[in-house]
């Protein structure tokens, strides 16, 4: 009897499909990525000249900054977070929340300014976010955030610049 229960439980666990990463996205192949035209385009040398070494590796090479190192992590000021490479507005401060992950987190992007792709770099599917204007890698979005969206946009702080509201 116990053997039958164990077999049934194994079958149930194996057949379960997690949906934490199910999200509408478009998959871009390497060939497609070369043809993607962004409003702001520069040569690799121009990006290296404009950005710090850490910004370059995160934004242009899809690296990840170390957790809990961003100056923006504890920022509670009112304003907007923009792409450090092209000044596109990406996230409003009122959508920022403390996720405990070590990276600035937001529950909603500014619609149309953030684009999505599929990333399998660590062996499973994740939804990668990048700036829709320059294509710079920002981070990833997960479906474990707070209401009202249930999303957690986990963003590399080095990819952002904060612009305080003029009061």
HELIX and SHEET records of a PDB file:
HELIX    1   1 UNK A    2  UNK A   15  1                                  14    
HELIX    2   2 UNK A   30  UNK A   35  1                                   6    
HELIX    3   3 UNK A   44  UNK A   50  1                                   7    
HELIX    4   4 UNK A   53  UNK A   61  1                                   9    
HELIX    5   5 UNK A   93  UNK A   95  5                                   3    
HELIX    6   6 UNK A  157  UNK A  159  5                                   3    
SHEET    1   A 3 UNK A  89  UNK A  92  0                                        
SHEET    2   A 3 UNK A  79  UNK A  83 -1                                        
SHEET    3   A 3 UNK A 160  UNK A 164 -1                                        
SHEET    1   B 6 UNK A  96  UNK A  97  0                                        
SHEET    2   B 6 UNK A 104  UNK A 106 -1                                        
SHEET    3   B 6 UNK A 152  UNK A 155 -1                                        
SHEET    4   B 6 UNK A 137  UNK A 142 -1                                        
SHEET    5   B 6 UNK A 126  UNK A 131 -1                                        
SHEET    6   B 6 UNK A 114  UNK A 119 -1                                        
END                                                                             
